């Protein structure tokens, strides 16, 4: 797993490394060398520089390009540099590297690549003035763009921006930052890599999940085993307004594809006829939806279940709260709460989460998270990692906050899952994830890593589906159809 840091931790780690004897100029040179080795330079290169250490990375890169006989030119936005940056700028001047003052009328027609060294990490607010002009010129150039550390104008802690550089490649220095993954990051970075420059971590971090990290979850199976070994799991949801026959069937299929032994769909009696024809491998159980909750009937249905996912297509029936309360107060199984289950929970006293013996996984998107934690979406988007971590710690749950990159936290350890695609922005994608999670919990440990594995499988299956369909026409059942392939690829990589 690669480590992901916030900017405060990155700065502290950088400062501690310098204090231990590695000069800032040396770190800057290593950063430039990392950028130089990350891209196959093939033409005249424009390096657009601001005023901080990010500009210094650009100056040092210019020296390396010059040594490799690659023509380059520096475009300066400002004339005040940090001491380390000034050192390399002086060397560029002595070497005779072309230096120009950027103007609003600047054209990059004569260049093959543009290197973005305007702001780097630590930028806050909105780009304006000459910097905004430079960002627009870079984005409109049509040239290959390489951003150093992070795209200028993009908030490095949360990936939000009103105006930022759009890069073909972003080369992170030292460690990845949250802004490389969250919110708008995927829309402004086609590719990203991190280069190690010898900075030691000093502080907390999150972890970027890769396929190899799930070896302890997706374990090889014994020949001498049977369906009971891999667990009976249930998915409870649906209502007359959202019968969702195909969607619920797909969720059940997803649970089986994720490896449980038996998947049981629990639906209200009123929609049985619309659901039953779509079930083959799964079993079906019903509960009354006449307004009277029969706890003993539900207990019989759940008597041998290893895990439960609840809330998908559930609607807002009054007795939903009774069902959810009953499960939370009387069971000790892994419990995935999604969709209308989250909306029901948001209207309850959340202390029930602290008192339950269930191991609870919540799977909200931003709007559902707003309802749960009573904070505006903009605040959550500005700090999704901190929000997920603090909520999980306070209520003793695993919080899986869905987004372009999914944040999974149990309050102690936090994982980022950078899988998924635009084609998954369609009805039912979250329901597929819940089915996958339930399927895993039939036989795997209920912890943050397993939850992250579920998000990884769903996102990877979505990517495979988008490749075979397209981002516009893709539907949730396409993701289900590729779960097996995704599991195969992850299993063999892990």
matplotlib code that plots the C-alpha trace (Angstrom):
import matplotlib.pyplot as plt

x = [0.0, 1.2, 0.9, -1.3, -0.8, -2.4, -0.3, 0.5, 2.0, 3.9, 5.4, 6.4, 7.9, 9.9, 11.1, 12.1, 14.1, 16.0, 16.6, 18.1, 20.7, 19.3, 19.6, 16.6, 18.6, 19.3, 15.6, 14.8, 17.3, 15.9, 12.4, 13.5, 15.3, 12.2, 10.2, 12.8, 12.8, 9.0, 8.4, 10.0, 10.9, 10.9, 10.8, 11.3, 9.8, 8.2, 8.5, 6.1, 7.3, 5.7, 7.6, 7.9, 9.8, 7.6, 9.4, 12.7, 11.7, 11.2, 14.6, 16.4, 14.4, 15.6, 19.2, 18.6, 16.9, 19.8, 22.3, 20.4, 20.4, 16.7, 15.8, 13.8, 12.7, 11.6, 8.5, 8.4, 5.3, 7.0, 10.5, 10.6, 11.9, 12.6, 16.3, 16.6, 14.7, 16.9, 20.0, 18.9, 17.6, 21.0, 22.5, 20.0, 21.1, 24.8, 24.0, 22.3, 18.9, 16.3, 14.2, 11.1, 8.5, 5.1, 2.5, -1.2, -0.6, 1.9, 1.7, 3.1, 2.8, 6.5, 6.7, 6.1, 5.5, 4.6, 5.7, 3.5, 5.5, 3.3, 1.9, 2.5, 1.3, 0.0, -2.1, -5.5, -8.3, -8.8, -6.1, -6.3, -4.2, -1.2, -1.4, -5.0, -3.9, -1.0, -3.3, -5.8, -3.0, -1.7, -5.1, -5.8, -2.5, -3.3, 0.2, 1.3, 1.2, 3.2, 2.4, 5.0, 3.8, 0.1, -1.8, -1.5, -4.8, -6.0, -6.4, -3.9, -6.0, -9.3, -9.0, -11.3, -10.7, -12.5, -9.6, -6.6, -4.1, -5.3, -2.4, -1.5, 0.8, 1.2, 4.4, 3.8, 6.9, 7.7, 4.2, 0.8, -1.5, -5.3, -5.8, -4.4, -7.5, -10.5, -13.4, -12.2, -8.8, -9.6, -11.1, -7.9, -5.2, -5.0, -2.2, -0.3, 2.9, 4.8, 8.5, 10.4, 12.9, 14.0, 11.5, 10.7, 7.0, 6.4, 2.7, -0.5, -1.4, -4.0, -3.3, -4.0, -5.3, -3.8, -4.8, -2.0, -3.2, -6.2, -4.4, -5.6, -9.2, -9.5, -7.9, -7.6, -10.5, -10.2, -11.6, -13.1, -15.5, -19.2, -21.6, -22.1, -18.4, -18.8, -21.8, -25.5, -26.2, -29.3, -30.2, -33.3, -34.9, -37.5, -41.0, -44.0, -42.8, -39.3, -40.0, -36.6, -37.0, -33.9, -31.9, -32.5, -31.8, -28.6, -27.6, -28.3, -26.2, -23.4, -23.4, -22.9, -20.2, -18.4, -18.1, -20.8, -22.3, -26.0, -27.7, -31.2, -33.3, -35.8, -38.6, -42.0, -44.9, -46.4, -43.5, -42.8, -44.3, -42.2, -39.0, -39.3, -39.1, -35.6, -34.0, -32.2, -29.3, -30.7, -33.4, -36.4, -38.0, -40.8, -41.9, -45.3, -45.6, -49.1, -47.7, -47.3, -43.7, -43.5, -40.1, -40.5, -40.9, -37.8, -35.9, -36.8, -35.6, -32.3, -31.7, -28.7, -27.5, -23.8, -24.3, -27.1, -27.3, -30.3, -32.0, -31.7, -34.9, -36.5, -38.6, -39.6, -42.2, -42.8, -41.9, -38.5, -37.2, -38.6, -36.8, -33.5, -33.7, -34.6, -31.5, -29.2, -30.4, -30.7, -28.0, -24.2, -23.8, -22.0, -24.5, -24.3, -26.6, -27.2, -29.6, -32.9, -31.4, -29.1, -32.0, -33.9, -30.8, -30.4, -33.8, -33.0, -30.9, -27.4, -26.5, -28.0, -24.8, -22.7, -24.9, -25.3, -23.4, -23.5, -20.3, -21.8, -20.7, -22.3, -22.0, -23.2, -22.6, -22.2, -25.8, -26.5, -23.5, -24.9, -28.1, -26.1, -23.7, -25.8, -23.1, -23.4, -22.1, -19.6, -18.0, -17.8, -16.4, -13.7, -12.5, -13.9, -11.1, -11.4, -15.2, -15.2, -12.5, -14.1, -17.6, -16.3, -14.4, -17.3, -19.9, -17.7, -18.6, -16.8, -17.6, -17.4, -17.8, -18.5, -17.1, -14.7, -12.2, -13.9, -12.8, -13.0, -12.3, -12.9, -11.6, -8.1, -7.0, -8.2, -8.0, -8.6, -9.9, -9.1, -11.1, -14.4, -15.4, -17.9, -20.1, -21.0, -22.9, -26.1, -29.0, -28.1, -24.3, -24.5, -26.8, -24.3, -21.6, -23.8, -24.4, -20.6, -20.0, -22.6, -21.1, -17.6, -18.9, -20.3, -16.8, -14.3, -13.5, -15.7, -13.1, -12.0, -9.8, -12.7, -14.9, -12.1, -11.9, -15.6, -15.2, -12.2, -14.1, -17.1, -14.9, -12.8, -15.8, -17.3, -14.1, -14.2, -17.8, -17.2, -14.5, -16.9, -19.9, -19.2, -19.6, -22.9, -24.8, -23.4, -25.9, -25.5, -26.1, -23.1, -21.0, -22.5, -21.6, -17.9, -17.6, -16.2, -13.5, -12.6, -12.3, -10.1, -7.7, -7.5, -7.2, -4.3, -2.5, -2.9]
y = [0.0, 3.5, 6.1, 9.2, 12.3, 15.7, 18.7, 19.5, 16.0, 16.3, 19.6, 18.3, 15.2, 17.4, 19.7, 16.7, 15.2, 18.5, 18.8, 15.3, 16.5, 16.3, 19.8, 21.3, 21.9, 18.1, 17.3, 19.7, 18.1, 14.6, 15.8, 17.2, 14.0, 12.0, 14.2, 13.9, 10.1, 9.9, 11.0, 10.2, 13.8, 14.2, 17.9, 21.4, 21.9, 24.9, 25.1, 27.5, 28.6, 30.4, 31.6, 28.8, 25.6, 24.3, 26.8, 25.5, 22.0, 23.5, 25.2, 22.0, 20.1, 22.6, 21.9, 18.1, 18.6, 20.8, 18.2, 15.7, 18.0, 18.6, 22.2, 24.0, 27.4, 28.9, 31.0, 33.1, 34.4, 36.1, 37.2, 36.3, 32.8, 30.7, 30.5, 26.9, 27.9, 31.0, 28.8, 26.7, 29.7, 31.2, 28.0, 28.2, 31.7, 30.8, 27.8, 30.0, 28.3, 30.5, 32.5, 34.5, 36.5, 35.0, 37.3, 36.9, 36.7, 33.8, 31.0, 27.5, 26.5, 25.9, 23.4, 19.7, 19.6, 22.0, 21.5, 23.0, 24.4, 27.3, 26.5, 22.9, 21.9, 24.4, 26.4, 27.6, 29.7, 30.5, 31.1, 34.7, 37.3, 36.2, 32.7, 32.2, 33.4, 30.9, 28.0, 28.9, 29.1, 25.7, 24.1, 25.7, 24.8, 21.2, 20.2, 17.3, 18.7, 17.4, 18.8, 18.7, 17.5, 18.5, 20.4, 24.1, 25.5, 22.2, 21.9, 19.3, 18.2, 17.6, 17.8, 20.8, 23.7, 26.5, 26.6, 24.3, 22.9, 19.7, 17.3, 14.3, 13.3, 14.5, 13.5, 13.6, 14.2, 12.2, 10.9, 11.2, 13.8, 13.5, 16.0, 13.5, 11.3, 13.1, 15.1, 16.6, 14.9, 12.2, 14.8, 16.8, 14.1, 11.5, 9.7, 10.1, 8.6, 9.2, 9.5, 8.7, 11.4, 10.1, 11.9, 9.9, 9.9, 11.9, 11.7, 9.9, 8.7, 6.8, 3.9, 3.6, 0.1, -2.1, -5.5, -7.2, -5.8, -8.2, -11.5, -11.9, -11.3, -13.3, -16.5, -19.7, -22.2, -25.8, -28.5, -30.2, -27.4, -26.6, -23.7, -23.5, -22.8, -19.6, -18.3, -17.6, -13.9, -11.9, -8.7, -6.9, -4.2, -3.2, -1.7, -1.2, 2.2, 0.7, -2.9, -2.9, -6.5, -6.6, -4.4, -6.5, -9.7, -8.2, -7.4, -11.0, -12.1, -9.8, -11.3, -14.8, -13.5, -12.1, -15.6, -16.3, -19.8, -18.9, -15.5, -14.9, -12.0, -10.6, -8.5, -7.3, -9.7, -7.1, -7.3, -11.1, -11.6, -9.0, -10.3, -14.1, -14.6, -13.0, -15.3, -18.5, -19.2, -17.1, -18.0, -15.7, -14.8, -12.4, -10.1, -8.5, -4.9, -4.3, -1.9, -4.4, -5.5, -9.1, -9.5, -13.2, -13.8, -11.8, -13.8, -17.0, -15.7, -14.5, -17.4, -18.9, -15.8, -14.8, -11.3, -8.8, -5.9, -3.7, -0.6, -0.9, 0.2, 0.1, 3.3, 5.2, 3.0, 3.7, 0.2, 0.4, 2.0, -0.9, -3.4, -1.6, -1.1, -4.8, -5.9, -3.5, -4.4, -8.2, -9.4, -9.7, -10.2, -8.0, -5.4, -3.3, -0.3, 1.4, 3.7, 4.1, 2.2, 5.2, 7.6, 5.7, 5.6, 9.4, 10.0, 7.8, 8.5, 7.5, 6.3, 3.0, 2.5, 2.7, 0.2, -2.5, -5.7, -5.8, -4.9, -2.1, -0.9, 2.3, 3.1, 6.7, 9.0, 12.7, 13.5, 10.5, 11.5, 15.0, 13.5, 11.3, 13.7, 16.9, 18.8, 20.5, 18.5, 21.2, 20.7, 17.0, 17.4, 19.7, 17.1, 13.6, 11.7, 13.6, 13.4, 9.6, 9.0, 11.0, 9.6, 6.0, 6.6, 8.3, 5.6, 2.5, 1.7, 1.2, 4.2, 3.7, 7.1, 6.7, 9.1, 9.2, 7.7, 5.9, 6.5, 3.6, 4.1, 2.4, 5.5, 4.1, 2.9, 4.6, 3.3, 5.0, 3.0, 4.6, 2.4, 3.1, 5.1, 7.7, 4.9, 3.9, 7.2, 5.3, 3.8, 0.7, 1.0, 1.4, -1.5, -3.7, -2.6, -3.5, -7.0, -7.5, -6.4, -8.9, -11.6, -11.0, -10.9, -14.4, -15.7, -12.9, -10.9, -7.9, -5.1, -2.0, -4.0, -6.3, -3.2, -1.7, -5.0, -4.8, -1.2, -2.3, -5.2, -3.0, -0.2, -2.6, -4.4, -1.0, -0.1, -3.4, -2.9, 0.6, -0.7, -3.3, -0.8, 2.9, 5.5, 6.8, 3.5, 1.5, 0.3, -1.3, -4.8, -4.4, -4.0, -7.2, -9.0, -8.2, -9.0, -12.5, -11.1, -8.4, -11.0, -13.2, -10.4, -9.2, -12.8, -13.6, -10.3, -10.7]
z = [0.0, -0.8, 1.9, 1.4, 3.5, 4.2, 3.5, 7.1, 7.6, 4.3, 5.4, 8.8, 7.2, 4.8, 7.6, 9.8, 6.9, 6.4, 10.2, 10.1, 7.6, 4.1, 2.6, 1.0, -2.2, -2.3, -1.9, -4.7, -7.0, -6.2, -7.0, -10.3, -11.1, -10.3, -12.7, -15.3, -15.1, -15.1, -18.7, -22.1, -23.1, -26.9, -27.8, -26.7, -23.3, -21.7, -17.9, -16.3, -12.9, -9.9, -6.9, -4.3, -4.1, -6.9, -9.1, -7.8, -8.9, -12.4, -12.4, -11.4, -14.0, -16.6, -15.7, -16.1, -19.5, -20.6, -19.6, -21.7, -24.7, -24.6, -25.5, -22.8, -21.7, -18.4, -18.2, -15.1, -13.5, -10.6, -9.6, -6.0, -5.2, -2.1, -1.3, -2.6, -5.8, -6.2, -6.1, -9.1, -10.9, -10.7, -12.1, -15.0, -15.8, -15.8, -18.0, -20.5, -20.4, -22.1, -19.6, -20.5, -18.5, -19.0, -20.5, -21.2, -24.9, -24.5, -27.0, -26.5, -30.2, -30.5, -27.6, -27.3, -23.6, -20.8, -17.3, -14.6, -11.7, -10.7, -7.2, -6.1, -2.7, -0.1, -2.5, -1.1, -2.5, -6.2, -8.8, -10.1, -11.9, -14.0, -12.5, -13.7, -17.1, -17.2, -16.2, -18.9, -21.5, -20.5, -20.6, -24.0, -25.6, -26.7, -25.6, -23.3, -19.7, -16.8, -13.4, -10.7, -7.3, -7.9, -10.5, -9.9, -8.6, -7.2, -3.4, -2.3, 0.7, -1.0, -4.8, -5.2, -7.5, -9.4, -11.9, -12.1, -14.6, -16.4, -16.8, -18.8, -16.0, -12.5, -10.7, -6.9, -4.8, -1.6, -0.9, -2.6, -1.1, -0.7, -3.5, -5.9, -5.5, -4.1, -5.7, -9.1, -9.2, -11.7, -14.1, -14.2, -14.0, -16.8, -15.0, -11.8, -10.3, -7.0, -6.7, -3.5, -2.7, 0.7, 2.9, 6.1, 7.2, 10.4, 11.3, 10.4, 6.9, 4.9, 2.6, -1.1, -1.8, -4.6, -5.7, -3.8, -0.5, -0.6, -0.3, 3.2, 2.2, -1.1, 0.2, -1.9, -1.3, -0.2, -2.4, 0.7, 1.5, 0.9, 0.7, 4.4, 4.9, 2.9, 4.7, 4.3, 3.7, 3.3, 1.4, 2.8, 0.7, -1.8, -1.6, -3.8, -5.0, -5.8, -6.6, -8.4, -9.4, -11.7, -9.4, -6.4, -8.4, -9.5, -5.9, -4.9, -7.9, -6.8, -3.3, -4.8, -7.2, -4.2, -2.8, -0.2, -0.1, -0.2, -0.9, 0.4, -0.8, 1.8, 0.3, 1.3, 0.4, -2.0, -4.5, -4.4, -7.9, -9.5, -7.9, -7.9, -11.7, -11.8, -9.1, -10.0, -7.7, -4.8, -2.3, -1.4, 1.9, 2.5, 5.3, 5.8, 4.6, 6.0, 8.6, 11.4, 12.1, 13.1, 14.8, 15.3, 11.5, 10.8, 13.5, 11.7, 8.4, 9.9, 12.2, 10.3, 8.4, 8.6, 7.3, 6.3, 3.9, 4.5, 2.9, -0.8, -2.6, 0.9, 0.6, 3.7, 5.4, 9.0, 10.2, 8.6, 11.7, 13.8, 11.6, 11.7, 15.5, 16.0, 14.0, 15.7, 19.2, 18.8, 16.4, 16.4, 12.7, 10.2, 9.0, 5.8, 5.9, 2.6, 0.7, 2.5, 5.4, 5.8, 5.5, 8.2, 10.4, 10.0, 11.5, 14.6, 17.6, 16.4, 19.9, 18.7, 16.7, 19.9, 21.7, 19.0, 18.9, 15.1, 13.2, 11.2, 7.7, 6.5, 2.7, 2.2, -0.7, 0.1, 0.4, 2.6, 4.7, 5.0, 6.5, 8.9, 10.3, 10.0, 8.2, 4.7, 1.8, 1.0, 4.4, 3.9, 0.4, 1.8, 4.2, 3.3, 5.0, 8.2, 8.2, 7.5, 10.1, 12.9, 12.3, 12.3, 15.5, 17.3, 16.5, 16.3, 12.7, 9.4, 7.2, 3.5, 1.9, -1.8, -4.4, -7.4, -4.9, -2.0, 1.6, 4.0, 7.7, 11.0, 12.9, 13.3, 9.9, 6.7, 3.1, -0.2, -3.1, -6.4, -8.6, -10.5, -13.5, -14.8, -16.1, -12.6, -12.1, -12.8, -10.7, -8.9, -8.7, -4.9, -4.6, -6.4, -3.9, -1.0, -2.6, -3.0, 0.6, 1.9, -0.2, 1.2, 4.7, 4.4, 4.6, 5.2, 8.3, 8.9, 9.0, 7.1, 4.7, 3.7, 3.2, 1.0, -0.9, -1.7, -3.0, -5.0, -6.6, -7.4, -8.9, -10.9, -12.2, -13.2, -15.1, -17.0, -17.8, -19.1, -21.4, -22.9, -23.2, -22.7, -20.0, -21.4, -22.0, -19.0, -16.4, -13.0, -14.3, -16.6, -13.5, -12.0, -15.3, -14.7, -11.0, -11.8, -14.1, -11.5, -8.7, -11.0, -11.8, -8.2, -6.8, -9.1, -8.5, -4.8]

ax = plt.figure().add_subplot(projection="3d")
ax.plot(x, y, z, "-o")
ax.set_aspect("equal")
plt.show()
